Every structure is written in C-alpha cells, then in structure tokens.
C-alpha cells in the first residue's frame, strides 16, 4: 500500500487552518474498509469532498441528461455553500481528461482559470442567466434576424461568458462562427428544459463537428422524429396543415372497417380529451378512387398497427401503436420509401424497435389498405411508393437476432407474405403492369387534383382552363374535381402527376407528363430484388413450398424464373451499352428514353446488372453524375435549360438526394467498386458537414451538390425541409440523417479528420499519398 499526503496551508479569517487530503492507492486485489474506522464508530465526519466537475463526467451526454435537474446549479445541495467550489487543478477534471495530468509532479493548488487546463480548450463556463445570455448572443451575432448564427451573419463573432470556477465572476472570450452557433444551440436547448442557469463544458461548444453531428443524429434527431400513437397524443398526431378547408382543421382518424378494437380505442381517446374534437370514422370495405376524392375536403390520419400490453398497475389492457419515424418538416406521417431509408440509419443507431415498428405498420397497411401507402393520410389511399419491404424486413430480422429469435422469424414470415400479396395485386396487376414488356410502371388510381400540394402549386397549369370557362382558379378547381366539366388533357396530366408522386421523385422533368407510361429502372430494380429475396425466403423458411395470402402455391424456382425474366427484359428495354445507363422505357411510344438519371445505379443495388454492365456504368455513367458533393439526380444535359416558364425541379440537376447516395454506395460496394464508394461518400459527407458547421447545425432534405459554400440553399418547388428552425435543429431530416451515419462507415480516421476540418473533396483528394489515392479509385 502506498500513501501520499498532500498538505495545503490556507489563511482564513486570520486563523491558520490545515486541510489534509489523503490519497490511498492499493493494488486491485486489495480493499479498504469502507468509511474508515472513525465512521464505523459513529463519529461525526465531514461530507465527502466533491469534484466540481463530477456531474459532467460526460460532456456529450444527451440534452435531457445534460440539462436535467441533476445538473441544475440553482438546485445544488451544497450544505450551505452558495457558489461553485474552486478545486485543485488535478481534482477538477472529468475522468476522461485525467491523462493530461498522469505524470504531473505535486504542485501548488491553483484556480482552473489560470491553469494549464484552460489553455487546452477544456474550460467550464457558468451561464448565470440563460435568457439574458441568449438575448445578448442573438442581438450581437444574428444580424439577419433568423434566429440562427451562420457565416452570413456579420456580427463580431465573439462573446465573453463567465467561468464556472469563479461562479461567473471572471469572464473569458470565446469566438468563431461554429463555437457561437453551438452556444446558441445549447442555450436554446437549456431554455427548452426550463433552465435559468447552466454550467457548460467548453468541449460541448468546440466538439469535433463530425462527432457532434453523428451524436445528435443518434441521440436527439431520431428521438424527435419518432412517433407512437396513444390515447393522449392521437389528436395532435392526426392534425394536418397540408389542406386548408374548414373540415381539415378538425383532427380526424379513419379506421379500417374490420378493426372494431381500434375504433373503440380512438373513441375512448376522443372522450379522454373532449376538447381535442377528435373525429373518428370507419372506412368502407371497398376503398375506391371515388370515395377517396369524396373525403379530400375532410382528410384524416389512417390507423396503423397497434400492440396490446397489460398495465401492471391496473391490470387493464392498454393499446398503443408500434413506434415509427417520420421524415420531418411538413411530413409528419409514416411514409413509404422514406421509412426504409430511415430504417437503415435507425438500425445502425441500434434503434431496432422503431425499424421493426415500421415493418409492422407496412404489414398492416397491405392487409387493410391494399398496399404500402405513400403515407398514412386519407388522400394517399390510392397511391403507393417504391417497394422496399423484403430488404427492410431482412435487415430488421438480422438485427433482432435472426434465426435465434422466434419473434424475428415470425416477423419475417409475415412480412414476406404481405410483400408477395402486394407484389401480385399492386405491382404485377393492371394498371401498373405492362403486359407487352412484362415490366411495371408507377400508375396509381385517383381522381381530381391532388389536394395535399402547396397552395398555388398548379395555378400556372389551371390559369388557362379557368380563363376558358371564365371563372376563378378556385372555382375551376371545384368544377373539375366535382366532375362538372371534362378536360381529357387535364385528366392525362394528373394521371402522370399522381404517378410521379408514387415514384417518390416529385418532381423531375424525367417523369413530367410521362411517368404513368414509363417502365422505370428504379421500380423494376426493386421488383427484381423482391423476386430474388422471395425465392431465397421460400427456400429457407418454407421448405420450398409456399402458400400465399391469395391461396396460391409457389416455390423458389418460380421466383428465380421471374427474376431472370425481369433481368432479361431490363437488359433488352432499358440498358444502353453505348452510354452505360439503364434508362426508362416508354410503353406507349415503345422507345427507350435517354434521360441520364442517378436511378441507373439502383440496378447495382438490386444486383441485376452483369459485371460488364457494372464496369460500363462506372466508366461511362458515373463521370456524368459525380459532382463536388456526390451524385447529382440527373445530368445537366438531360435536365435542359431552365427559365421562368421552365423552372428548376427538385429531383433534377443540380440537386442531390440521400436515397440516390445510399443506394449507389451499396450498389457500387456490392460490385467491388470500393474506391468509388468511398470517394462518393466523402463528397456527400463533406457537403453535409460544411453546411452543418457554417449554418447553425443545419441538416436538410436535399443539397445542391455543385456548390460548396451554401449547399443547403435550394431554389425549387417545396423549398428545403429542415431549414426552418429557431436556435437549434432538433430533427435533421429522416433519410439524410441515415445517409450521414451510413456514409461514415466508409470513412477511415484520416477521412473523418479531413471532414471535421471541412477540407473540400478536391483539396483532400489532391493531397493524398499515391497509395491513399488508390483507396479512392483516383
């Protein structure tokens, strides 16, 4: 046993006092009698001397913990002390910081504020008044008055705040856009938790931006985007601001005709909170386009899968929905392909319960609504979205433990049964199936003008028709929707418009006015993946003999044959060897389109391309779509010129989207193009990190991949979801969150450091060593 005595002499009130601290170090296989002998005898002893930073052992804990009641300075119980104690330099560090002092010799006790530690950016700050500091910060730095601190603000980029060891008496300066914007975010969070005072670790302000964004996605963004319907929140979740009619202002939920337990549940919810005015209605057994159009002026949320649990306190059965994630922004529902892409990120962040919940909801939707819906709102009842259920179920199955978990096996079997039903009744049935080519199109049912679009979205189109009938646009809209007039050209336009929305790519000139007649590479790649997955599933889990929900028998050979047929048809109708693209095919004009789109790489993701086709895509197609910040949605040549009469569309050049990045990464990696994968991932992550650092922690729906200064700024229809926040971004955007945590898997330490320093792709790649360049396929 080694004992070290450190004796400090202090002069207090003219009396010499001696304070003795005993540090005892023993081997791990020895122990010390608890509380020492004096305490065991019942003698009085002072309370344990506490470290002023003990409560902040982890400066990167979640906001709920960091700004929770346990860390509130105004609620400290310090046995009469009313200030933060100034502890020794060695004793005031969180455990993870002690390595800096491991070899220090005994030295004079000193205040933290003038210590070695202060020079290392590890200070603690005391914000005596959160509201006042927040107001002062915004007045000084937010010069454009948008409640964000960005590189476009022209403030002094510095502020003085109090130190924790001086209890706020001594001030120090912090500076820089990134640090100040993080301070704004932390103060906003603290205020949201009702905090008037905080002790703030500087490490939280100058945190590595890659680590910070990754941390926020995993601990904050996913939580903010997660929903779970219960008796008390259903009215809030059912509220919708997309449609502006008197009836739309009433929260409403539609329940399948054969779910009486859910109907009773929602009736009970309306009674528990009568002021919510929740309206509960049954859906008819047969949901027709005519019925859907008839309720467009009184839209509502569509019921989802529920689970039942026993309340241990009351012994009563309690119902609530499985958890699910929403994209964010104005999209506050369970969406189709968004959910798959979010599930990838959720699983990577160990949130399998939410990903599993979304699979349960899709099974429910197929059973009760006939398809995986665009989203669970009544006006989406006729539309689906790109089908990813088989791959989504497989990934959740593996995360749940695979064959070692009977619950996971049950989920997988139910998922595939539902997917097969949707495959046969939706994607391989009229009007989506083209009998001549054997390929499928996005072609939903529906009548009238899509009601959920933003006000004025179709005014340019409808103006001429309103003038033709000498009525206003709102009057013409009503006349057309009510069937009082017939306009075949307008019918054709909205057929394709609904198809574009079903494709998830709303909008793009690639699909504009033709989508319902296109056998697209994206949809048919996904259906090929369905066929391959189903074949393997039947072989492994059903002894190669499966009876589906329609009562039809099939085996793995049947599904493998379907996959081979589709692969051959896509090679015949969609593949172009000269350009290295899979294009879309127009089933009416019987011609291959030439629109160069990033969806060509979905063929790699699905595994249907040959090795030769993959090489051709990488050497010919990729150079046309690879930009500063990753893959662009389409080539500038294909988009064509834009003007006032032909404005930019959000799924076209120069914008890049997370789904295209993620599927391309996985596809390229699958075919062995790991350098290209790593290079594209770095480009996209740079763009996200740069915007995050320079623009107050912003994470948005899409980015301009041709510009590195303000890539989040998008001038296209719908704007950019995720940009409209005050003080702090708490959600990011669903599939973009996924793209960041998934993209980081391809990054090594060197790349992560470069991203944290916001080194542009061109500079980063130019300064790589020869052997490093090879790893990026340069």
N, C-alpha and C positions, 0 to 999 in steps of 0.2 A: 504494500500500500504506500502510495506517495501522497504527501500532504503539502500543499503550497499555501502559505499565509501571505495575504496582501493587506497591508495596514495603511489606511488612509487617515491623515490628520486634517481636521477641519476646525475652523473657528466659528462658533455660532453663539450669538448673544454674549460675547465676551467670555465664554466658557470653553475650555479645551475639551473636545469630545473625541473619542476614538471609536471608529467604526471598523469592525473586523469581519472580513468576508473569508470564509473557509471553503476552499475548493478541494474536494476529495476525489481522487482518480483511483479506481480499483480495476483489476482485471475483470473481464466479463464473467468469469466463473466464480467471482466473489460477490457478496452482498453486504449492504449496510443496514443495520437495524433501523427500521422506519422511525422517523420523528425524533431520533436520538434519545438518549437516556433521560434527559431532563423532561421531555414532553411525556414520556411513558410514566413519569412520576406525578403527572398532573400539574407541573409548574407552569406559570404563565410564560409565553414566548411571543415575540412579535410575529405578525402575519408574514408569510413568505414574501420576500422582496421580488417584485415582478418586473419583467423587462418591458419597457415602454413599447416595444415592437412585437411582443409575443402574439398579440391579437392579429398581427399582419404577417404571420409566418408564410402565407402565400399571397403575394400582392396581386396575383392574377386570378383570384377566386371570382365566382360569378357575382353579379351586381347584388343579387339577393343576399348573399353572404357578406360581401364587402361593405355594403351599406345597410346591413341589417342591424337589429337592436344591440347585438353583442359588441358592435364596434362603434357605438354612438358615444362620442366624447361627453355629451351633455347628460348621459345616463351612467357615467362611470361611478363605481362604488369604491372610492379610494380611501376609505376610513378617515375622512376629514381633509384629505388633500383636495385641492381645487385646481390643480394645474398638472400638466404632464411632467413627470419627473425627468430631470436631465441625468441620464445614466452614463456609465463609463463607455468609452469608445468600443471596448471589446464586448461589453454586455448589451449593447442596444441594437444588435444586428439580428435579423431573422436567421434561422439555422442555415438556410441555403446560401447565405452570404459569408459565412464564417471562414471560408477557405482563404480569404484575403488576409486573415489575421493569425493563421495557424502557426506561423513562425515568428510572430512579434515577441520581442522581449518585454518584461514588465516596464511600464512607462507611466508617466503622470496621467491621472484621470483628467479628461478634458471634455468639453462640450462637443457634441456631434457636429455642431455648426462650423467649427474651425478645424475639424479633424481630417485625416486622410480620406475618410469615407465620403465626405462631402465633395471631394474632387472626382469621385467615381460615378456621379450621377445616381446615387442611391440615397438621396435625402428623403426625409418625411416632411410633409407640409401640413400645416394646421389651417383650415379654412374656417374662420370663426363665424362667418355669416355667409351661407351658401347663396342666398338670394341676392345679397348685395354684390358679392364677387361675380356672380353670373351676370348681373346687370352691368357691372363695370366692364367685364370682358366683352360683352356684346357691343356696348357703346364705343369701346376703343377699337375693336377689331372687325366687327361685322359692318363694314362700310356700305355694303349694298342692301343691308337690312333684310336678309332672307333667313336669319337665324342659323346661319352656318358660317364657319370660318374657312375660307378657301384661298388659294393662291391669287384669286381675282380681287380679294379684298385688299385695300390699300392702307390698313392700319399700321401701327409701329411694330407689330409682330413681337411684342414683349410685354410682360406684366410682372409686377412684384407681388409675391404672396408670402405669408408668414411660415416660419419653420415650426415643426412640431416641438422640438426641444425647448424652444423659447416661448412655447404656448402662444405663438403668433406674434410675439413682441418684435422679434428680429425678422426682417424681410430679405428675400433673395429674389433675383431675377430669373425668369425662365423665358425662353424665346424660341421662335421658329413656328412656321405655319402648322406643321404636323403636331408639335407638342401642344400648341394653343388650341388646336381643334380637338385634340384628345381631352384637354382640360374642359372645354365646353361640353364634350360628350359626358365626361364623368360628373360634372356639376349638374347637368340635366338629369342624369340617372339618379344622383343623390337626391335631388329635389323631388323626383317622382316617387321616391321611397319616404318622402316626408322629412328628410334630414335637414336640419338647420345648421349643423356643424359637421365637419368631417376631418379625419386625419387621412391624408392621401399620400401614397407611396409614389415617389417620382418614377419608379420603374413602370408604373401603370401609364405614365404620360409618354415616356420615350421608349416604350416597348417595341421590339422588332416588329415592323408592320406585317410581315408575313405571319409571324406567330400570333399577332393580335387579331388579324382577320380570320385566321383559322380557328382561333379560340372563340371569337364572337359567333362564328357560324355554328360551332359545335355546342356552345353553352347558352347562347342567347337567341340567335336567329331562328333555329329550329323550334325552340320553345315558343317563340312569338307567333310562329306560323302554324302551330299545332292546334287543332280543334277537337273537342269531344262534346257531343250534344248531351245535355242532361235536362232535368225538369226546370232548372233555373236560368239556363242561358239560351234555350231554343229560340225565344223571340228575338234576341239580339243577333243570333247567327242567321235567322231567317230573313232579317232585314236586308233590303237590296236597294241600291241607289242607281241602278242602270236604267230603270224605266221610270218615267215621270208621268204617272197617272194617279188620280185620287185613290184608286183601289190598290195601287202598287205601294202606297205609303203604309198600308196595313201589313204587319208581318204575317206570313201565311206559310203553311206547310201542307203539301199534298202527300197522301199515304196510299200505297197500293191497295186495291180493293180487297185483297185476301190477307191483310195484316191487321186483324182487329186488335191484337195486343198493342201494336204501335199506335193505332188510332186512340185507344183508351189512354195510353201514356201521354199523348200530346194534348188530349182533352184535359187530363189532370194537370199538365203543365200550364194550360191556359187558366185553369182555376186557381192554381197556386199563386199566379201573378196576374190577376184580372186586369190590372192597369196596362198590361202589355198589348191587350186587344188581339192576342194571337188567334188567327183564323185557321181551323183545321178542316181539311176536306179530303174525301176519298177520291181517288182516280177511278175512271171506269175500267172495266176488264179489257176492252179494246181501245187502245190509245191511237187515234187516227190523226192525220195532219189537220183535219177539220176541227177536231176537238182542241188540239194544241193551239191553233190560231184563235179559237174562241175564248181562251183564257189568257191571251197575251196581255190584256189590259189589267189583269189581276194575277200577276205572276207569284210564284211561291217556291220555296225550297222543296226539294224532293227528299223523302225519307231515305235513310241509309240503314245499313246493318246495325243491329243492336245486340248487346250481350246482357245477360242477366246475372246478378250476383245477390247473395244473401247478406242483408245488413246484420252484422253480428250484434248490434246494439238493440235492434227492434225485432229481429227475426223475420223481417219482411223482405220480399224480393224487390230488388232495385234494378231498373233498366237504365242504360246509357249507351251511347254509340261507341263503336270502336274508334280509337283515335285516328286522325288523318291530318295531313298537312295541306295548306292552301298555298297558291303561288305568291300571294302578297299584292299590295297595291289595291286596285279596284276588283281584283279577283279573289273573292272570299268564299269560294266554293271548292268542292272536290273536282278537280279537272282530270281529264283522261291521261294524255301522254305526259303532262306535267308531273303527274303522280309517279309514273315510272322513273322519270329522271330525278325527281326528288328522292325517291326510294333508294337510288344508288348512293346518294350522299348520306341519307339517314342511316343506311346500313354501315357505311364507312365510319359514321359517327356513333356507332353502337346504339342506335335507336330503332331496333328491330320491331318493337311493339307498334310504332307508328307505321312503318312499312307494311307490317303484317295486317294492320287495321285497314289499310287502303286495298289490299288484296281481298279482304273480306267484303269490303264495300263493292268492289267490282263484281264479285260473285253474286252479290245481292242485286246489283243493277241489271246484270244479264238475266237473272231469274225473273225480276219483276218489271223491268223496263225494256227488255229485249236486246239490250246492247250496253256496252260501256259508253256512258254518255260523254258528250263534250264537257258537260259539268252538271251537277245536280240542281239545276233550276228548271222550272216547268217549260220555259221557252227553248230548252235544249233537248226536249224529249225525242225529236226526230233525227238528231244528229249524234254521230259517234265521233271518235278521234283515232289517230294512228294506234293500232293494236300492239301492245307490248306485254300482254298478261302472262304468256307462258314463261318468258325470260324473267319477268318480275317475280313470279311465283317460285321459280327455281332458285333465284338468289335469296329470297326470304327463307325458303326451305333450308338451304345450306346454312344460313346464319342462325336458324333455330336449332341446328344440331343434326339436320339431315335424317338419315335412317335411324339414328339413335333416339329420335323423338317421335313418338306416335302422333302427337298433335301436329307436328310438322308434316308427317306423311298424309294425315287426313286433309290438311290444308292444301297440299299439293294435288291430291286426287280431286278434290272439289274444284280447285282452280282449273285444272285441265278439262274436267267435264264441262265447266262453264265456257272455257275458251273454245272447245270443239263446237258447242252449240252456237256460239256467236260466229265462228268461222263459217258454219254451214248456212245459218239463217240470215246473216248480215252480209258478209264479205263475198261469199260464193253464191249469192242469190240476186235476183233482179231487185232493184235496177243497177246494183253495183257491179255485177259480173257481166263481162262482155263475152258472149258465147263464142264468137268467131276466134278471138285470140286466146281465150281461156284465162285472161288476166283481169284484174279488178280495178275499179275506179272509185274515187270518192264521189258519191252520188246520193246524198240523203233526200228523204222526203221532206215536204214542207210546203206551206202556202204563205203568200204575202211577203211583206218586208220584215227582215229580222229586227225584232223590237229592241234588242239589247245594245244596239250600236249607239255611239255617242250622238247627241243632238246635232243635226245638220250634216251627218255623215253622207247621206245620199242626196242632199239638196242639189248638188250640181247635176246629178242624173235626172232628178224629178222636175227640175225647173221647166224644161221644155214641155213635159207632159201636163204640168199644171197650167201652163200658158195655152196649151191646146184645148183644154176644157174650160179655160177662163175662170180658174179657181185658185185659191192659195195652195201652197205646198201641203200644209196640214190637212186641208180639205181633200186634196187629191189622194193623199196617203190613206185617208179613211175610206174614200170611194174605192180605191184599188183593193185594199185589204178586205172590204166587205163584199167584193165581187160585183159591184155595181157597174164596173166598166171592164173591158177586156183589152189587154195590151200584150199580145204574144211575145213581142220583143222584150218587154219588161219581165215576162214570165221566164224567158230563157236567161235573162241576165241574173235574176235572183236564184235560179237553179244552180248556176255556176258559183254565185256568191256563197250560197249555203255549202256547196262542195268545198270551196276554198276554206271556209271556217271549219269544216270537218277535217280537212287535211292538217289543221294546226298552223298553216302558213298564211294566215290572213294579215296583210295581203302582199301579193307579189305579181309583177307583170308576167311571170312564168305561168301562172294559173288563171290570170284575169280573163274572164269571158270564155274559158275553155275547160275549166277544171273538171266539170262533170263528165266530160268526154275524154279524159286523159287516163290512160293506164300508167300510173306514175311509178318511177323507180323506187320511191320510198315505201309506198303501200305494198307493192309486190315483193320487195325485200323482206318486209315484216311478215307477210304471209308465208313466204318461203321458210323463215325462221320458225313460224308456228308449225309448219308441216314437219320439219326436222325434229323439233322439240317433242311434238306429239308422238312421232314414231318411236323415239327413244323412251318416252314415258310409258307407252303401252307395252313395250318390250320388257322394261324393268319392273313395272309395278302392277301389271295386269296379265302376266303370263302370255303376252302377245295375243290377247283376245279381249276386246273392249266393247261394251255395250253403252252407247252414249245416251244422253238425256232425251234424245229423239227416238230411242229404241233401236237404233241401227248398229250393226256389228262392224268392226274393222280391226285390222291387225297392223303391225308395224310396216309390213311390206306395202300395204295400200298407201300409207302416208309417205313412205320413202318414194314411191312412184309418183305421188302428187308433187313432191318436192323436185324430183328430177324433171318432170314435165314443165314446171314453172321455170326452173333454171334454163331449160332449153328455149322456152318461149321468150324469156327476157333476153337471152343471147340473140335471138332472131329479131325481135321487135325493138329492143331498147339499146343494145350495145352498138357502139361505133368504134371500130378499131382505129380509124384514122385519127380521131381526136382523143381517144382514151376515156370517153364518157359513156355512162349509162344515161340515156335521155328518156323523156316521157314519150308515150306513143298515143297519137290521136286516133281513137277508134272509129270516128265518123269520117274523117278525111283519109284514114288509112295511111298515115305517114308518121315517120319519126320526127319529133321536134328537135330543135337544135339549141335549146336554152341551157347554157352551162351552169349547173347548179351544184352546190355542195352536197345535195342529196345523193349524188352519184356514189359517195363513199359509204352509203348505207348498205350497198351490195357487199362491201368488205366486212362490215359489222355482222351481217347475216351469214357470211361465209359462202355465198353463192358464186362469187367471182372465181375464175380459174387463176392459177398462179401467173399465167401470161397476161391475163386481163389486169391483174393487180399491178404488175410491173408497168404496164401501159398507163394505168391511171396515175401512178406515182410520177412517171417521167413526163407525161403529157398534160394530164388534167390538173394535177396539184400546182404546178407553177402558175397557172392561170387564176387560182383561187387563194394562194398563200399571200397574205398581206403582212404589214407590220405587226398587227395584233392577232394573227391567227387566220383561220379560214373565213373568207367573206361568203355571204349567202349565194351570190352569183357573180359572174364576171361583169365588168363594166360594159363590155361589148354587148352582152346579152340583154342587159337592162335597157340600153339605149339612152338617148338623150332625154333629159328631164326639163320641164318648163312649168309655167303656171298652169297650163292646160294638161300637162302630163307630170304630176308631182312625184316626188320620191316615195317609194313604198318601203315599209319597214323590213320586209323579208328579202330585200334586194341589196345590191351594191349601194353604199359602202358598209353595210351593217353586218355584224357577225353575231351569232346566237349560240348560247351554251349547248343546245341539243346537237347542233352540227359539229361542234368541237368534240364533245364527249363521244359521239358515235364514230367519228373519224379516228380519234385516238385509239379506241378499242379495235376498230377495224384494221387500221394500219399495224397496230401491235400484234394482232392475230396473225397477220400475214408476214410477220418478221421484220417490218419496217420500223424498227425501234428508234433509230436515229431521227427519222421524220416525225415520229410520235413525240419524242422529247422536244424537238425543235418547235413544233406547233404548240405544244403545251406551254413552253416557256413564253412564247409570243402572247398567248391569251392571258396567262397569269401576270405577265408584265403589265398589260393593259388594265387589268382589274386592280392590281396593286398600286399602280400610278394614280388612278382615279381615287382609290381609297385614301392614299396619303395626301393628295393635293386638294381633295374636295370633301373634307369633313367625314371620312369614313363611309363614303357612298358606295353602294352596290346596286346595280340597276339591271333591268330586264334584258337589255341588249347594248352593244357598243359599236361605235364607228371604228372599225379595225384598220382604217387607213390613217388615223391621226393619233399621235401620242400625247398631245397636250391636254385635251378635254374630251376623251373618247366617249364619255357618258352623255355628251350633248347630242341629241338625236332630233333632227328636224324631219319628222314623218308623222303620218296619222297615228293617233293614240299617244303621241309623246313618248315618255320613257317612265315606266313604272319603277318605283323605288327611289325616285329623286326628290319627291315632295315630302320632306320631313323637317322638323324643327329641332335643332340641337343635336340630336343623336338618331342614327338609323338603328332601328331595333329588329328589322326583319330581313334586310337584304332583299333578294328575290329568289324564289324557290330553286329553280334549276341552275341559276347562276351560282348560288351557294354550293350546290353539288359540284359544279364544274371546278370550283377552286380546290375543294378538299380532294377531289379525284385527280386533278391535274398535278397536285403536289406529290402524288405517289410516283410520278415520273421524274421528279427533281432530286438531284443529289445535293450534298451540303454546299458545294460551290455554287450551284444554280440558285439555291434558296438565299444565299448571301447576296448574290447579284440582284435577285428580285427585291430583297429588303432594301437595297441601295437604289432601287429604281433605275438600274442600268438598262438602257434600251437594247432590244434584241440585236440590232446592227452592231452596236459597240461591244456587246457581250460576245457575240459570235466572232467578231474581228480580232478579239484579243485572246481567243482560246489557243492553247498549245495544239500542235498538229495531232497528237493522239486524242486530245479532247474534241477536236473538230470532227473526228470520225464518229464520236458518240452522238453527234447531232446531224449526221449524214451531210456534212458540209464538204 
